[in-house]
Amino acid sequence: MSNFAIRCDGLAKQYRIGKRERYKTLRDALNDAIASPFRRVRSVLSGSSNHGHQEESMIWAMQDVSFEIHRGEAVGIIGRNGAGKSTLLKVLSRITEPTLGQAEIWGRVGSLLEIGTGFHPELSGRDNIYLNGAILGMKKAEITRKLDEIVAFSEIEKFIDTPVKRYSSGMYVRLAFAVAAHMETEVLIVDEVLAVGDTQFQKKCLGKMGEVARHGRTVLMVSHNMAAIHALCSRAILLEQGRCVKDGNPLEATRFYLDGFEKQSNSGVIDLRSPSVPRSGKVGIFSALRLKNGAGAPTTAYLSGDDMVLEFDIDPPFPVLDAILFVGIDDNMGRRIFTVSSQYSQSGFPALDRPVTAVCTIPNLCLLPGRYFMSISVGTAYDWSLDLLVNVACFDVHASDYFGTGRMPPQELGAVLVKSQWQIASEDSPA
């Protein structure tokens, strides 16, 4: 038996956009075949051609994707919206055929690509378990044997005999994931199922997928949750514009993914002498700001737990004695998350009487995923806002496995990430 679970060679998928093709009968196909040569000759003689129009109406959702996945591997597929991730999974699930290339899969495949796919709204949850299981390739006896386990996992026992048309989207995904996850398959394909449902259910899904991976089954999952990718997958494949651009360990692929954001945004270098910079202080002291990561590369995209390095070019028009620098971080609602200042560090600044570069390092960035805005100022104990620039820069924080558990707390539990240690004191330990 082959040691491979999935092998893709030159996969490509092309779609027609802007026009929906109607279903063709056999008569239509024969008429087209007979008339096509005459239309082509007429087009050439008239000097007109619709090749350009045809090219414009087609789009490659995926091009030349090749990779191999061994049995028992857990692989994450990451990339921006429209990168071709879902198209790849649909091809591997035999939902759509590739335009070019081929894919080979060894073993039974279970897939959960869209919430409620294969559900009949008029049937009850119980009936839909049998229907959905049959669509996924399960036999009736197998479904019956696992029915109680599926219902218990979905946590909708009270509504299992209610028509699913009355279910919420959360109940849909619970039931759909429960069926797919309990199918005894060699390959499990999941598309962004963790984006739906409450925090407790997402945690449950992660635990179930981890259990599936530990039992030697192959898992292929698409997710924007980098913490889940890092925790569950030993490998990640990055797709950009339908092509595979990185295949390696999850941390390397994530870094490459974030670098792609940088190519489409500013490089983390801001000219503070520009008239467009929102300066609110009395005098211009800052001349440039550079945002970098712990490796010293300019960036405006970080992972939770990264080191943030800020470099300030300072060019004071007059000496500033006992200077104090401030950096304030706000969320996208304008709420202050934290402030760091040179006056709270162990080393103070000398008098600023010449052009210098000040460096601020914020280790282990403890921010939840999201977009944040930075304000900076320089002053003294008597006038802290000699030069004040509000919302002068923005940066994005992306999820990582900050706590080493594969989980991130929801926004409503707080604005920052704080590590803690927990233990149960033994009975004989002092109180």
N, C-alpha and C positions, 0 to 999 in steps of 0.2 A: 504494500500500500504506500502511496506517495506520502512524503513528509510535509507536503504543501497542503494548505487549506484553500488558499486563493492564489491564482496567478493571472495577472493582467498583462497583456502585450499590445501596446499601441492603441488602447481604447480611445475612441473619439465618437462624439455624438453631435449631430447637427440638427437644428430646428428651423422651421420656417416661421418668421415673425410677420405680424401685420396682416395676416390673412389666414383664415381657417379653411383647410381643405375639406371638401365634402367627401362623403364616402362614395367610392366608385364601384359601379357594378361591372360584371364581366363584359357587358355590351359597351360600356364607356371605355374600358381598357382596350378592347379591340378597335373601336373607332379611333382612339388616340393613336394606336400603333399604325393604323392605315393612313391617317391624316398627317402624322408628324413629318414624314419626308417632304410632303407638299408644302406644309407651312414653313419648313426650313428653307426650301428653295425660294419661296415667295419672299421670305424675309431677306435673303441675300440679294435677290434681284432688286428689291425696293430700297436696299441700302440701310435698312433698319435692323436692329438687333435688340433683343430683350435680355441678352446675357447679363448686362450690367444691372438691370432691374432685378434679375433673379439672384445675383450675388448679394445685392443690397438687402433682399428679403430673407436671407438665410443668416443664421448665427451659429457659431461653434460653441456649445455649452461646455465641451470637454474635448481636449486634443492630446493625442500621443501620451496617454497615461499608462505607465508600465510599473509594476511592482509585484513582489511575491510575499506572501504571508504564510508562515509555518503554522502547523497545528499547535494549538494552545496559546498562541500569541494574542495579546490584547492591544489593538492598534487604534489610535485616535486619528480622525480626519479633521483638520482645522483649516480655516480660511475665511475670508470675508463673505458676506452675502453675495450670491451670484458667482462664486468661484468655481462651482461645478460639483460641490460636495453631494448634494441630494441627487443630482443626475448620476453620479458614480454609483451611489447606493441603489438607485432604481435599476441600473444596468445589472449590477451584481445580484439583485433580487429577482431578475428575469421579468421585471415589469415593462421595461422598454428594451429594444434591441439597439446595440451600438451601430453607428454608421460605418465605422472602421474598427479594425482590431478584433480581439477576442478575449474572453474571460473564462477561466476554468475554475470551478469550485468542486472540491471533494467533500462529500458528506451532505447531510441534511441541513437545510438552511431555514432559520426562523428570522423574520424581519418585522420590525415595527417602524414604519416610515412616516405615517400620518395618523393622527389621532382618530380612532373609530373607523379606520379603513376596513371594509367588510362587515360593518355593523348594519343591521336592518332596524330602522327606527321604530317599527311597529312591534318588534319582538322584544321579549324580556331580556334582562341581563343574562339569565341562565341560558336561554335559547341562543343568545348571541355568543356565549362562550363556546357552545358546540359549533355554531356557524363559523365563527372566527377561527377556532381551532382546526376545523376541516379545511378552511382556506389555506391555513399555514401548513397543512399536511399531516395533522394529527388524526389518529383513528379514534372512533367513538369510544372504544374501550379505554384508550389511553386518557381521553378527556374525562371520562367518568371517574377513573382512578385518581385523577388529580383535581377533580372539581372542588372539593372542600378546601384544598390547599390554595387554589386560585382565588376562590371567594374570600377566604380569610386574608390573603395578601392584599386584595383590592379594598378591603374594609368597607364594603357596601352591602353587607349581609342583609340589612333591613330592606334594601331596594332591589335585591337580586331578581325578584319576580315582577318588577315594574318595567314597563316599556322604556327602552333607552332614549326615546325621543324626549323624555322628561328628565334625563340626566344633565347635570352641568358638565362643562368641559373637563373639570377636574375629575369627576366620576368616570367620564369616558376614558381618560388617559390611565386611570387606576386599573380599570378593567382590561383595557387593551394591553397595557404593559404586563399585567399579571398573566394573561394568556400566553404572550410571546415568551416571557421569562421562564415559564414553567414547561415550555415545550422542550423535549429531549432532543436537542439539535447539536450537531457538531459545530455549526457556525451560527452566531447570533449577530444580526445587523440592526443597529438602533440609530435613529435619526433624531437628535435633539429632544429626546423624551424628557430630559431633566429640566427643560425650560418651562414645563407646565406642572402645576400642582403646588401644594404648600411645602414649607420647609421640611416638615417631618416626612412627607412622602418622598421628596427628593433624596433625603438621607436613606430612606428604605430602598429606593431604586439603586443608589450607589452600593449599598450593602449587598443587594441581590446580584448586581453585575459583578462585584468583586468575588462573590461566591462562585458565579458561573466561570469566571476566569481562572480561579484557583482549582477548579475541577478539570482543567485541561481543555476546556472548550474554547474555540476561537471567537473572539469578540471584535467586531468592527463598529466603532461608534463615531458619530458626528456630534460635536458639541462646541459651543462657545464658552463653556465653563472650563477654564484652564485648570482650575483646582481639581476637577474631576478627571481631566485628561492626565494630569501629573500623577494622581493617586492610583488610577486604575490601569493605565497603559504603560507598557514598557517601550513603546515606540509611537511616533506621530508622523503623519504625512501632511505636508502643507500644500494646498492647492491655490494657485493664483491664475485668474483668467483662464480657467479650464486646464491648466497644466500643473504637473507635479514639480514643484521647485525645491522641496526639501524633504528628506526622508531620514530621520534619525531619532535620537532620544527626545522625549517630550520637551525638555528644557531648551535644547538646541533649536528645535522647530519653533517653539514659542518665541525665542529671541529673534529668530529670522522673521517671524510673523510681525513682531513689533517694529523691526527695522523697515518693513514694508510700509507701515504707517508713516514713518519718518520721511520716506521719499515723496509722500503726497502732502506733507505739511512743512512748516518751517523746520530748520535743522536744530532748533534749540538755541540759536544765536540771535540776540535781539539788540539792535542798535538803539540805544536810549537817547541819542541825540536827534532822532527823527522827530519832526514836528507832529507826527501822528501819535506819539507816545503820550498817554494821559498823565502829565506831570502836574502835581498839586502843591509841591513845596515852594519854598521861597527862592531857591537858587539851584541851578543844575550842577549836581556833583557826580551822579552816576553817568557813565558814558556807554557802557555795554553790559549785557547780562548773558551768561551762557549756562544752559541747563545740561548736565552730563550725568551719566550713570557711574557706577562704581569703577568701571573699567576705563573711565575717562573719555568715553565717546559721547558726542553731542546727541541729545535725545529729548523728546517731549512725551515719551511713552515708557511707563515703568510697570513692573510687576509688584504686587504687594510684597513687602519684605526686601525690596531692592534698596541699595544705597543711592541717595540723591546728592549730587555735588553741584553747588551753585558757585559760579565765578563772577565777581563783580569788578568791572574796570571802573576805577574811581579817579576823577581828575578835578580836584577842588579848586575853585577860583581864589580861595584864601585858606589859610591854615585852620583846621578844625581840631581843637584840643579835646582829648578824652572822647573821641568819637564812638558812637554806638550804632550798630546796624541791626535792623529788624527785618524779619521775613514773616509775613502772615499768609496762611493758607485758608481759603474759603471754599465751600462746596458750591455746586451750581445753583443753589438757592440763595447764595450770598451769606450763608452762616459761617462764622469763624470757627474753624476746626482746631487750629493751634497756631501759636506764634513762637518763633525761636529768635533769640537775640544774643548778640555778642556780649552783652553785659552779664549774662548768666553763665558764660563759659569760664573756664579756668584761666584763660589768658586774655588780657585786654588789648586794645589797639593803641599804638602810639599816635602822636599827632599826625593827622593827614595833611601834609604840606607839599606833596608832590604826587604825580600819577602813580598809582599802585593797583595791584589786583588783590582783592580779598576773596578768600575761599571759605565757603560754608558747607560742611558735610552733614547731612541728615541720615544717619545709619538706620537700616532696617525700617524702611518707610512703612508706617503702620496704618495705611489708609485702605478703606474698602474700595473695590472697583468703582470707577466713575471718573467724571471730569472735574478738575479742580483749578482754581484761579489763585494767582500769586500777587501779593502786594509787597513792595519793599520800601524801606525808608532809611535814612541816615541822619543822625543828629547828635545831640548831647543830652546830658541829664536835665538841662534847663530848656532845651528846645529840641524835641526828638524828631521833628519833621522838617529839618532844613531842606531835605529833598525827599519828596513823597510821591511814589508812583503806584496808583491803585489799579489792580487787575492788569498788570503790565505783561503777564504771561499766563498761559494756561497749559496744563499737561493732563495726560490720561493715565489712570492706574488700571491695570488689568488683573484679573484674578490669578492667583497662584496657590500652591499648596502651603500657605503661610503657617498653618498649625501642624502640618504633616499628617493630617487626617483625611484629606480630600474634601473637606467641607469648609464653607465660608458662612459666617453669620449673616442674616438678612439686615437690610439697612435700618429697620425699626429697632434693632437691638443696640444701636449706638453708631457713632461716627468713626471710631478708630478701632484698630485691632490690638488687643492686649493679651499677651501670653500669660498663662498661669499654670501652676502645678497643683494637683489634687491628690489626696490620699486619704485612706481610712486609718485613723489612729487605732493602734492595738489596745485591747482592754487593759493591759498592764502598763501602758505608757502613761506618764504623768499628765494630768489635765492642764 
